[in-house]
Amino acid sequence: MNQPPKSRYVIYMRALLSFIVSTASFGLSLLAGVAAAAEPFNWSPQVDDPIHTPAELVESMHSAFGYNHCRAVHAKGIILQGEFTPDTHAKEITKAPHLQGPSSKVTVRFSDFSGVPTIPDNDPMASPRGMAIRFELPGGASTDLVAHSFNGFPVSNTDDLRELMLAIAASGPCAATPTALDRFLEFHPTARAFLAAQKTPASFATISYYGVGSFKFINAKGEGQYVRYQLVPEAGEQLLTDEEREKQSANYLMDEIKARVAAAPIGFALYAQVAEHGDRINDPSIAWPDNRKRVLLGRLEIKRLTANTAEEDRTLVFNPSNVPTGIETADMLSSFYSKAFRLSAKEERDVAPVARN
C-alpha cells in the first residue's frame, strides 16, 4: 500500500531521531567498539557477494520513501557548474587525467537525503547532504565522484542497506513496538550512530563531504595506494543548532546557495585520505582515523547555476564506478550503487515530469 511519504517516513523518523540523539553517547560508544574490533587488516579488498540485486535495493528505497517518480535517494537537489584545478602533488599518487592538469570543467549537484523530492531543507531527515561531481576529461569522456556529509556509511554492505530501507518502510508511526527499525538498529550500531551524528549546515557550501567507498590510486610508476575522498569547504564548517534549524524555511539551502554563488565563487579543497595498515578498505561503515595522511588533489571552484530544469536533473546521473585510468574501485559498494543509480534514473525518465521546488 503506497502511504504518503510524510506519514510513513518523515513523522516516524523525526520521532526516532529524537530518541536516538538522546542516547547518542551509547550509540557512538558502540560504534567505537566496532571500529576497534575491525581486525585483522584488510588490505586486499574482499569480494562482497550480495544476495539481492540493485533493482531490489531501488525497490526497497521506494518502499521507504514512497513512489515519487524521481531519484530513489537524494531526490531534491540543485545543479551548478565550475572548474577543478589539480594540485601538483596529485600526480604523485595517480595518473588519472583530470588530476594531472590543466583545469577541467565540472558539474556539481548538491542535494538533501531521501527519495522525497519535496522534503524540507530544515527537516532533520534531510541529512546527510549530498555532493556529486562530474569532471570533464579530454576527448569528451568524464569521471564522477559521489560524496555525502558524513564520514562513513550506515551499513557495511548493500544487503544491509536494503534491510535498513525495508525496516524504515515497515516502521511507520502506527507500527507496533519494537518496530522493524528498532530491531534493525539494535543489531547495527553503526546505523544507530549514523542517525545520531548528522549535522545541519548553514549552507551546502559550509559542510565537509566524504566520498562513499574506497578507491585504488595508481601513479605513472605503477605504485598503488588505497584512498577515500574528502571535500573541505574554503568557507569553513558553519552548522546550525536544532533551534536555528527549526527557524529556517523549507528551501533555505536551495535559496542560500543561489545567492552565495551569485555573489562569489564557492571553493572546496579535494583531498585523498590514504589508508594505512589496520584500516578497513571494503567496509564503508568504518571511517579511517583522522590522523591518516591526506594528499591535496586540487581545488574545486563552483561559479554558476545551471538552468536546473526538470529534464536536466532527470538526465544527470552520477556513476561512482565511472573512473578513468589511474583510479580503480576498491569495494563492492561503488559498482553496486552505480547500477542502482542507473536503474533509478531510468525509472524517472520513463514517467512524466514531476513538479519541483
C-alpha positions as CSV (number, residue, x, y, z in Angstrom):
1,M,0.0,0.0,0.0
2,N,1.5,3.4,-1.0
3,Q,1.1,5.6,2.0
4,P,2.0,9.3,1.8
5,P,5.8,9.7,2.4
6,K,5.2,12.1,5.3
7,S,3.0,9.7,7.3
8,R,5.2,6.8,6.6
9,Y,8.7,8.1,6.8
10,V,9.2,11.7,7.9
11,I,7.0,11.6,11.0
12,Y,8.3,8.4,12.3
13,M,11.9,9.2,11.5
14,R,11.7,12.5,13.3
15,A,10.5,10.8,16.5
16,L,13.1,8.1,16.1
17,L,15.8,10.6,15.6
18,S,14.8,12.4,18.8
19,F,15.2,9.2,20.7
20,I,18.5,8.3,19.1
21,V,20.0,11.7,19.8
22,S,19.0,11.3,23.4
23,T,21.1,8.1,23.5
24,A,23.8,9.2,21.1
25,S,26.7,8.6,23.5
26,F,25.6,5.0,23.8
27,G,25.4,4.5,20.1
28,L,28.7,6.2,19.4
29,S,30.4,4.2,22.1
30,L,29.1,1.1,20.4
31,L,30.5,2.4,17.1
32,A,33.9,2.9,18.7
33,G,33.8,-0.7,19.9
34,V,33.0,-1.9,16.4
35,A,35.9,0.2,14.9
36,A,38.3,-1.1,17.5
37,A,37.3,-4.7,16.6
38,A,37.9,-4.2,12.9
39,E,40.8,-6.5,12.6
40,P,42.6,-8.1,11.0
41,F,43.8,-5.5,8.5
42,N,42.0,-5.8,5.2
43,W,44.5,-4.6,2.6
44,S,43.2,-6.7,-0.3
45,P,39.5,-5.9,-0.6
46,Q,37.3,-8.8,0.0
47,V,34.7,-9.7,-2.7
48,D,31.2,-8.7,-1.5
49,D,28.7,-11.3,-2.8
50,P,25.3,-9.7,-2.3
51,I,22.2,-11.8,-2.2
52,H,19.9,-9.0,-3.5
53,T,20.1,-7.2,-6.8
54,P,20.5,-3.4,-7.5
55,A,16.8,-3.5,-8.6
56,E,15.8,-4.9,-5.3
57,L,17.7,-2.1,-3.5
58,V,15.9,0.6,-5.5
59,E,12.6,-1.1,-4.8
60,S,13.4,-1.0,-1.0
61,M,14.2,2.7,-1.3
62,H,10.8,3.4,-2.9
63,S,9.2,1.4,-0.1
64,A,10.8,3.6,2.4
65,F,10.3,7.0,0.8
66,G,7.3,6.5,-1.5
67,Y,7.0,6.1,-5.2
68,N,7.7,9.7,-6.2
69,H,8.8,9.2,-9.8
70,C,12.2,10.7,-9.1
71,R,15.6,9.6,-7.8
72,A,15.3,6.8,-5.2
73,V,17.6,8.8,-2.9
74,H,18.8,12.4,-2.8
75,A,15.8,13.4,-4.9
76,K,15.8,17.1,-4.0
77,G,18.9,18.9,-5.4
78,I,20.4,21.8,-7.2
79,I,22.9,21.8,-10.1
80,L,25.9,24.2,-10.6
81,Q,29.0,24.4,-12.8
82,G,32.6,25.4,-12.3
83,E,36.2,24.3,-12.7
84,F,38.6,21.9,-11.0
85,T,42.3,22.8,-10.8
86,P,44.6,19.8,-9.8
87,D,47.4,20.3,-7.3
88,T,50.9,19.4,-8.3
89,H,51.0,16.7,-5.6
90,A,48.1,14.8,-7.1
91,K,50.2,13.3,-10.0
92,E,52.5,11.7,-7.4
93,I,49.8,9.2,-6.4
94,T,47.7,8.8,-9.5
95,K,47.9,9.1,-13.3
96,A,44.2,10.0,-13.6
97,P,44.0,12.6,-16.4
98,H,41.9,15.2,-14.5
99,L,44.5,15.1,-11.7
100,Q,47.5,16.0,-13.9
101,G,46.4,19.4,-15.2
102,P,45.3,21.7,-16.6
103,S,41.9,22.6,-15.2
104,S,38.8,20.7,-16.1
105,K,35.1,21.8,-16.2
106,V,32.9,20.3,-13.6
107,T,29.2,19.9,-12.9
108,V,28.2,19.7,-9.2
109,R,24.9,18.7,-7.7
110,F,24.1,19.4,-4.0
111,S,21.2,17.5,-2.5
112,D,19.1,16.5,0.5
113,F,18.9,12.9,1.6
114,S,15.8,10.7,1.0
115,G,13.7,10.0,-2.1
116,V,11.2,12.6,-1.2
117,P,11.5,15.5,-3.8
118,T,9.7,17.9,-1.6
119,I,11.4,17.2,1.7
120,P,12.0,20.5,3.6
121,D,15.7,21.5,3.8
122,N,15.2,22.0,7.5
123,D,13.8,18.6,8.2
124,P,16.3,16.6,10.4
125,M,15.9,13.7,8.0
126,A,17.2,15.7,5.0
127,S,20.7,14.7,6.2
128,P,23.2,13.6,5.2
129,R,23.5,16.2,2.4
130,G,24.9,15.0,-0.9
131,M,27.6,16.4,-3.2
132,A,28.2,14.8,-6.6
133,I,30.8,16.0,-9.1
134,R,31.3,15.2,-12.8
135,F,34.7,16.0,-14.2
136,E,35.0,16.5,-17.9
137,L,38.0,14.6,-19.4
138,P,39.9,15.2,-22.6
139,G,38.2,13.7,-25.7
140,G,34.6,14.1,-24.3
141,A,34.9,11.4,-21.5
142,S,34.0,12.1,-17.9
143,T,34.5,10.7,-14.4
144,D,32.3,11.1,-11.3
145,L,32.7,11.5,-7.6
146,V,29.8,10.9,-5.2
147,A,30.0,12.1,-1.6
148,H,27.9,12.9,1.4
149,S,28.2,14.9,4.6
150,F,29.1,12.0,6.9
151,N,32.4,10.3,7.3
152,G,31.3,6.7,6.9
153,F,28.1,4.9,5.9
154,P,25.2,3.4,8.0
155,V,25.9,-0.2,7.0
156,S,28.8,-2.3,5.7
157,N,27.2,-3.8,2.6
158,T,24.3,-3.4,0.1
159,D,22.2,-6.2,1.5
160,D,22.1,-4.5,4.9
161,L,21.3,-1.2,3.2
162,R,18.3,-2.9,1.6
163,E,17.3,-4.3,5.0
164,L,17.5,-0.8,6.5
165,M,15.3,0.6,3.9
166,L,12.7,-2.1,4.4
167,A,12.8,-1.6,8.1
168,I,12.1,2.1,7.7
169,A,9.2,1.2,5.4
170,A,7.7,-1.2,7.9
171,S,8.1,1.2,10.9
172,G,5.6,4.0,10.5
173,P,4.0,5.9,13.4
174,C,1.3,3.2,13.8
175,A,3.7,0.2,13.8
176,A,3.8,-1.9,17.0
177,T,6.9,-1.6,19.1
178,P,9.6,-2.7,19.0
179,T,9.4,-1.8,15.3
180,A,11.3,-3.4,12.5
181,L,13.7,-0.3,12.6
182,D,14.1,-0.7,16.3
183,R,15.2,-4.3,15.8
184,F,17.5,-3.4,12.9
185,L,19.3,-0.7,14.9
186,E,19.7,-3.0,17.9
187,F,21.9,-5.2,15.8
188,H,23.5,-2.5,13.7
189,P,25.2,0.1,16.0
190,T,26.8,1.9,13.1
191,A,23.4,2.7,11.6
192,R,22.2,4.0,15.0
193,A,25.4,6.2,15.3
194,F,24.9,7.4,11.7
195,L,21.4,8.7,12.6
196,A,22.6,10.3,15.8
197,A,25.7,12.1,14.4
198,Q,24.1,14.0,11.5
199,K,24.9,17.8,11.2
200,T,22.8,20.6,9.8
201,P,24.7,23.0,7.6
202,A,24.1,26.7,7.3
203,S,24.8,26.2,3.6
204,F,25.7,23.5,1.2
205,A,29.0,25.4,0.9
206,T,29.7,25.2,4.7
207,I,30.0,21.5,5.5
208,S,32.6,18.8,4.6
209,Y,31.7,15.9,2.3
210,Y,33.2,12.4,2.3
211,G,33.4,10.0,-0.7
212,V,31.3,6.9,-0.5
213,G,33.6,3.9,-0.7
214,S,37.3,3.3,-1.3
215,F,39.4,3.6,-4.4
216,K,42.8,2.5,-5.5
217,F,45.0,5.2,-6.9
218,I,47.8,4.1,-9.3
219,N,50.6,6.5,-10.4
220,A,52.8,6.6,-13.5
221,K,55.3,4.2,-11.8
222,G,52.6,1.6,-11.2
223,E,52.5,2.2,-7.5
224,G,49.2,1.8,-5.8
225,Q,47.5,3.3,-2.7
226,Y,44.0,3.0,-1.3
227,V,42.2,6.3,-0.7
228,R,38.9,7.8,0.3
229,Y,37.9,11.3,-0.9
230,Q,37.3,14.3,1.4
231,L,35.9,17.7,0.3
232,V,36.6,20.6,2.7
233,P,34.8,23.9,2.3
234,E,37.0,27.0,2.0
235,A,34.4,28.9,3.9
236,G,34.9,26.5,6.9
237,E,32.2,24.4,8.5
238,Q,29.2,26.5,9.6
239,L,26.5,24.5,11.3
240,L,23.1,25.2,12.8
241,T,21.7,24.2,16.2
242,D,18.4,22.4,16.3
243,E,16.8,25.7,17.4
244,E,18.3,27.5,14.5
245,R,17.4,24.8,12.0
246,E,13.7,24.9,13.0
247,K,13.5,28.6,12.2
248,Q,14.8,28.1,8.6
249,S,12.5,27.9,5.6
250,A,11.7,24.7,3.7
251,N,14.0,25.7,0.9
252,Y,16.7,27.6,2.9
253,L,19.6,25.6,1.5
254,M,18.5,25.9,-2.1
255,D,17.9,29.7,-1.8
256,E,21.1,30.3,0.1
257,I,23.3,28.6,-2.4
258,K,21.7,30.5,-5.3
259,A,22.5,33.8,-3.5
260,R,26.0,32.7,-2.5
261,V,27.2,31.7,-5.9
262,A,25.7,34.8,-7.5
263,A,27.9,36.9,-5.1
264,A,31.2,35.0,-5.4
265,P,32.6,31.6,-6.5
266,I,32.4,28.7,-4.0
267,G,35.6,26.9,-3.2
268,F,36.3,23.3,-1.9
269,A,39.6,21.6,-1.4
270,L,39.6,18.0,-2.6
271,Y,41.8,15.6,-0.7
272,A,42.7,11.9,-0.9
273,Q,42.9,10.3,2.6
274,V,45.4,7.5,2.3
275,A,44.9,4.2,4.1
276,E,47.4,2.5,6.4
277,H,47.7,-1.0,7.7
278,G,44.8,-1.7,10.1
279,D,42.3,0.3,8.0
280,R,39.2,-1.4,6.5
281,I,39.2,-1.0,2.8
282,N,35.9,-2.8,1.8
283,D,33.7,-1.6,4.8
284,P,32.4,1.9,4.1
285,S,30.7,2.0,7.6
286,I,34.1,2.2,9.3
287,A,35.8,5.6,9.0
288,W,39.5,5.8,8.8
289,P,41.3,7.6,11.7
290,D,41.7,11.4,11.3
291,N,45.4,11.2,11.6
292,R,45.8,9.4,8.3
293,K,47.9,11.2,5.6
294,R,45.9,13.4,3.3
295,V,47.1,14.4,-0.2
296,L,45.7,17.6,-1.7
297,L,44.3,16.7,-5.1
298,G,43.2,20.1,-6.1
299,R,40.7,23.0,-5.8
300,L,37.1,23.0,-6.9
301,E,35.6,26.4,-7.8
302,I,31.9,26.5,-8.3
303,K,30.9,29.5,-10.4
304,R,27.3,29.5,-11.6
305,L,23.9,27.8,-11.5
306,T,22.7,25.8,-14.5
307,A,19.2,26.1,-15.8
308,N,18.1,23.5,-13.3
309,T,15.2,22.2,-15.5
310,A,13.4,19.0,-14.5
311,E,14.8,17.4,-17.7
312,E,18.3,18.4,-16.8
313,D,18.0,16.9,-13.3
314,R,16.5,13.7,-14.6
315,T,19.2,13.1,-17.2
316,L,22.1,13.9,-14.9
317,V,23.1,10.5,-13.4
318,F,26.3,10.2,-11.4
319,N,28.1,6.9,-11.5
320,P,30.6,6.2,-8.7
321,S,32.3,3.5,-10.7
322,N,32.9,5.7,-13.7
323,V,36.6,6.0,-13.1
324,P,39.5,6.8,-15.5
325,T,42.9,5.2,-15.9
326,G,44.8,5.7,-12.7
327,I,41.8,5.0,-10.4
328,E,40.1,1.7,-9.6
329,T,37.1,1.0,-7.4
330,A,38.2,-0.9,-4.3
331,D,35.0,-2.1,-2.8
332,M,31.7,-3.6,-4.0
333,L,29.6,-0.6,-3.0
334,S,30.7,1.7,-5.8
335,S,29.8,-0.7,-8.7
336,F,26.6,-1.9,-7.0
337,Y,25.5,1.7,-6.2
338,S,26.2,2.7,-9.8
339,K,23.8,0.1,-11.1
340,A,21.1,1.2,-8.6
341,F,21.5,4.8,-9.6
342,R,21.1,4.0,-13.3
343,L,18.0,1.9,-12.6
344,S,16.5,4.7,-10.5
345,A,17.3,7.3,-13.3
346,K,15.7,5.0,-15.9
347,E,12.5,4.8,-13.8
348,E,12.4,8.6,-13.6
349,R,12.8,9.1,-17.3
350,D,10.0,6.6,-18.0
351,V,7.4,8.8,-16.3
352,A,6.1,12.3,-16.8
353,P,8.0,15.2,-15.2
354,V,7.0,16.0,-11.6
355,A,6.7,19.4,-10.0
356,R,10.0,20.6,-8.4
357,N,10.7,23.1,-5.7
